[in-house]
Amino acid sequence: MSGYTREGYNVRHRTWDSGDKSSVIYSGKAEDIWRKKSDKSKVNPWIIPLLYPIVTLSILYFIVLHIDSRLPEGVTIAEAVGKKETPVFSAERAMGHLKLLSGIGPKVAGSHENEVLAVDFLVREINWATAALAAREKDRVTISKQRALGWYFLDFKPHGMINSYEGVQNIVVKLASKEPSPDSLLINCHYDSVPTSPGASDDGFHCAVMLELLRVLSEPQAPSLPHNIIFLFNGAEENPLQASHAFITQHEWAKEVRAFINLEAAGAGGKEVLFQAGPGNSWLVGAYAKSVPHPFANVVGEEIFQSGLIPSDTDFRVFRDFGNVPGLDLAHARNGYVYHTKYDDISRTSLGSMQHTGDNLLALIPTIMSAPEFTIPQNSSKLSAESMAKKSIFFDVMGLFMVEYSQGVGLLLNIVTVVLSLVVIFSKSFGGPSSRSEKGSRIILCSAVVFAGWFVGLLFCIGTAFILDTLGCHLSWYSRPALIFPLFYCPAIAGCLLPYVISSTDSSSDPKQKGDPWEKVYVDSLAVQLLWTVVLFGSTVAGIRSSFLFTLMTLFPTIAHLLVSMYSRITYVPVKTWLISRQAFSLVPTSIMLYFGHMFFTLFVPISGRIGAKTNPDLLIGTMAFLMCILAFSHVFPLIHKASSPKIILGVLLGLHCVTMLAAIVTPLGFPYGSSPTEPTPQRVVVLHTKSVREYPVKEQKNFFWMLDMDRNGAHFSLPKAVESGCQIMSDQKCEEILLCGAPVYYSRTIALIPDTHTVPAPEPVIHEPIEVHDKSSRFVAPGLKRISFGVTGPDHISIFVSPASGFKVRDWAFGAVPNASHFWQKNRPIYNIYHTQGLKSDRRPFVVWLDLEASEDSQDVGDDWYVDIAVVGHYTHGDPAARATKVVNETLGPLAPWAHLTAWTAYYHSWRL
């Protein structure tokens, strides 16, 4: 039997004919036979390039959805009582705790609900949960109520601040091991919440879980643990991150902590995800990987979160930076639409979510404690240079099991994968032209074509994002994430396919001049693999641990090629078989990429509603859709060569895209928000009813609503009377004259939002506890050194901003080393921010600030202009002032749209020069 095809390709020996026409003779009869066979192979030209990807990827995606939504059955109280031998976690009992805790309502630090009602509830439930152990061995249960005062520099990105607190509270419970141990594992939750939110998921959920864990571990049948456990119920996380600092820097038990588990939320329901670990200390991730029954973790999330792309932070930062201990950061991120809104109530979670978290923690706690790395000598640090270097790469495979290995192993794996992949692509023994250089040149050329397709696909997505943004159709997919597929995936796929279609166009009707479609698919598959190999090499050199994604994209096609190559030494293997094997093995990374894509969109689509007005959310989601498109589908794209009418496929994709975009623009399909009582997708509207008073250069008072735009549409989108009431953007001229433009900025992170905020004239707010300034002082304490001091009283949330005159700098102040400025204004004048919270109120006394001012080294003649501009902003975030602000906003600017969530409170801005 002849081993040659119509182009002289020897499929038996996988070499190309040298060009000697005597080796293959084309007769008319042979040509007819070839045409008939070719026609039979194209019974339906859509089967391979269209039906196979659609059917296969749809099945895989529905499998992903099923696995992602799968949760364990919640254990009822009756079932837990019935299991006498081993105590089990009862989701029903934990849910009862959550119902009572969230029923208190919003629990803002400093409020009666947070400082009295929540504390009383938790202490009562803790005593009940530990009663069994306390009755048997009283000395093993210790409950501590901490009330703390302190400050530290919180290095927020991009602008940090002094974070000061007084009277914030912690409830700390220590379960001692039977044998005395100097080592403890810390488990942390926070019971406070943001204004207007009952905080059921953030973070009452985990406080309820910890109460149930206390009960389980206090039972007589509970397994004996080798070390102590400290349960920290912290009362000031949203302020931000104050009570955790109070514990780790001041509490007597803090020095015992060897590792911690921080429990947080950025959504409601679903599974808790491990999204931060360490730093370093890979043994912690190893303990998680080998112990938890329901793994859900990803190092990609860690690298994204630590990049600052997600506008949040957790107590993990404080324990790491100020306690010098490693830990794990777990959070629920499903349904981020309700995060920090009134919708974060008990109805948004489930018994399955509770059981998922409880089961994982019960398995994880003893595993961490049993690890030899857990115990260390006294007065030594877990965050040594050696332990910090021990980073790990980790991810779960669709919730079924965990993959975890060290960064060193990952480096070796990546290098081996790159080498094997290049061997597969360019080695003569693996098919293609007889000349290695000829084959290499062709593959490199095809890689350039494939890359061009990727570039075109990215441009299509970016273009779509800018068109939607220009037409004002922001967030058209926000309530309907399924629209992301036709809006962004379709143009991305079409762009990636376009160069394939162009390169395969052949006007010749001579079969001998046309390329074999299977051979084209084969070569382009190698070209795709080459691109991923290059990406893998680059990301490995850059030290990116998320490069494991590219390892998967490269490794499995390489394995398929190697296995078929070994088999081909025994018997003849047609090109089609090589391709089928590659497609089959590529289903593994494709499934994982679909899983990751679903997880990332579940997280980032709701986040797009709170990233501010500056960021184009369509550009963010469009870019992410393109990346997930090439990760999940790039191995399938070469099959376009088997389509008899590839242009029709492009037309269908682009047609679906255009029709959807048109519908999103001109019909309600693209309306971004939803007011469904069961699945709300609200717009976040933040309005501060403000009294703004300045004393320099002339005394002036203005009253206005300050509207913060949390998304691209702006707060006025949901307040119908805002525009007609005189809504205007913050004036640039005003910002040059007045510190912070006279706006009631909450803390340093909000400063960058000022240029995109709006003001509307308002009636004067009622303020019963106004900002009062005491003991203003300005005097020279040494030649060339002037001390400025003052005291402030007001509400329980105060933010102070100081800015020295041009040509001067702050040499020293009341808060230790002078940090980098939070912001700059006018002629590069620095702005420093001190944020102060008062929790449980004691005697009303001023909060005192002093700073020493001296001329900068590069100053020429500063004359007598020794001054500092100061602004003090009081925030009345709870109780009657917040309720009155909400009422006035609705009456003046409303009624509020039914799809919106309003967060409103009263603010008092007071600035002067000293």
Secondary structure, DSSP 8 states (H G I E B T S, - for coil): ---B-TTSEETTTTEE--S-GGG----HHHHHHHHHHHHHTTSSTTIIIIIHHHHHHHHHHHHHHHHHH-------HHHHHH--SS----HHHHHHHHHHHHHT----TTSHIIIIIHHHHHHHHHHHHTHHHHHH-GGGEEEEEEEEEEEEEE--SS--EEEEEEEEEEEEEEE--SS--S-EEEEEEE----TT---IIIIIHHHHHHHHHHHHHHSTTS---SSEEEEEEES-STTTS-HHHHHHHH-TTGGGEEEEEEEEESSSSS-EEEEEEESS-THHHHHHHHH-SS--BBHHHHHHHHTT-SS---THHHHHHHH---EEEEEE-S-GGGTTSTT-SGGG--HHHHHHHHHHHHHHHHHHHHSTTS---TT--SS-HHHHT--EEEEESTTS-EEEEEHHHHHHHHHHHHHHHHHHHH-GGGSS-SSHHHHHHHHHHHHHHHHHHHHHHHHHHHHHHHHHHHTT-TTTTSS-GGGHIIIIIHHHHHHHHHHHHHHH------TTTS--HHHHHHHHHHHHHHHHHHHHHHHHHTT-GGGHHHHHHHHHHHHHHHHHHHHHTTS---HHHHHHHHHHHHHHHHHHHHHHHHHHHHHHHHHGGGS-SSS-HHHHHHHHHHHHHHHHHTTTGGGGGG-S-HHHHHHHHHHHHHHHHHHHHHSGGG---B--SSS-B-EEEEEEEEEEEE-SSS-EEEEEEEEEE-STT-GGGG-TTTTTTT-EE--HHHHHHSGGGG----SHHHHTTGGG-EEEE------SS--EEEEEEEEEEETTEEEEEEEEE-SSEEEEEEEE-TTEEEEEETTBS----SEEETTTEEEEEEEEEE-S--S---EEEEEEEEE-TT-S--TT---EEEEEEEEE-SHHHHHHHHHHHHHHH-S--TTEEEEEEEEEEEEEE-
